[in-house]
Amino acid sequence: MNNINIDNFKSSFEYREFLKNNPGKGFLKIRVYAASQAIPISNLKVIVSTIIGNNNVIFFEGYSDNSGIIKEIELPTPKLNSNDLIIPQSITYNILATYAPDEISENFKVEMYDDVSVVQNINIVPIKTGGF
């Protein structure tokens, strides 16, 4: 499977078909912290992707800010059906979180829905080096 950046994939037929099936927009916010949410963690690298055909398409790549936040990543989703008796369709995105100072890497999966903001909390447990 190939990793490909969304900018390099936008002109493909597969991407146009993907957008036909996912014309809605969902929003992802990521919060990174340690010590039971007391300490925000900055510079956590996050890659948000999903599988389209035989490609792992990267929709976002960036770092958490000084507050441990990555704000409002806009992602394509299936359109919400106005019939509330039908279970809404969703799409699964993968989140790869990497904290370089302690060489910590974790994968998360998040279900995204049209016009819904999802918050993914990531708790980092720093590796203690040295002693007291």
N, C-alpha and C positions, 0 to 999 in steps of 0.2 A: 504494500500500500504506500502510495506517495503522499508526503506532506507538501501541501501547496498553499501559498498565501492567497487570500481572497482576491487581491488586486490582479493577480496573474490568472485567475480562474473566471473572472466576470464575463469574458467574451465567449466562453464555451457554451455549447448546446446544453450540456448537463446542468450548468448553473441556471440558464434560462428556464429549463424544466423545473428545477428546484424552486425557483421563485414563483412559478405558476402554481405549484403545490403549497407554497408557503408565502402568501402575499401579505400576511399580518406582520406585526412588530411586537416583540416582547423586550423587556428591559432587565438586564442583569446587573446587580450591584454586589461587589465583593467586599467583605469586611475581614481583616486579618488582625489577630490579636494573640496575646499570651496572658497567662495569669488570670484566668476567668474573666476575660474581656477588659482587664484593668490596664494592660499595656498594648498600645497599637504597634503593629509591626510594619515598618516601611521597607521598600525595596524587595518585596516578594514578587517574583516573576510569575505572571499568569498568562497562559495560552488557552484560548477558548476555541474549540473546533467541533466539527461534526463530519460524519462520513457522507460524501456525495459520490455515488458510483464506486470507483476504486480509489478514491482520493480522500485523504484526511484534510479537509479544507479549514484553514486557520482564519477565523473571523476577527480575532483580537489577540494582540500580544503587547503586554505592557507591565508596569510595576505599580505596586500599592504606594500611595503617597505617605506623608508624615503622619497622617491620621489613621493609617492602615486601611485606606479606602480606595477602591476603584469604582468610579461612579458611572452609572447608566450606560452599559454596553448594549447597544441596540442590535437585536438579532432577529432574523426572519423566523416567522412561525406560521402554522396553519391559521387561516381566518376563523374567527369565532362564529359559530352558528347561533343565530338568535333564538332557536328553539331550545328552551332550558331543560327539556326532557332528554336531550341527547348529550352524552358525555363529550366535553370539549376535546378536540384533537390537540396533541402536543408534539413537540420535537425534542429529542434528547441532544444536549450539547455536552461535550467533555471539557473539563477544566483540569489543566495540568498546572499545579502550583509548585514552584521551586524556590527554596530559601537557600541561597548560595553560602552564607557564612557558616551554616551548620550542615550543609549538603543534605538537606531534607527535601524530599520530593513526594508529592501525593497527587492522586487522581481522584476527581469527583465527577459525578454525572448529575446533571440538572435538567428537569423537564421544564420547557418554556411554553407559555401560552400567549395567545394574542392579547395585547393591551394589558398585560399583567407585569408588575415589577417583582422580580424574585431576588431575595437576598441570600447569598451563599456565605455563611460564616466559615472561616478557616482558623482553627486554633493551632498555633505553632508552639511546640514545647522545645525551647532551646536546649541544646546539648551543653551540659555544664563542663567546661574545661578548666582544669586547675583545681585548687582547693582553697579552703579558708585558712 
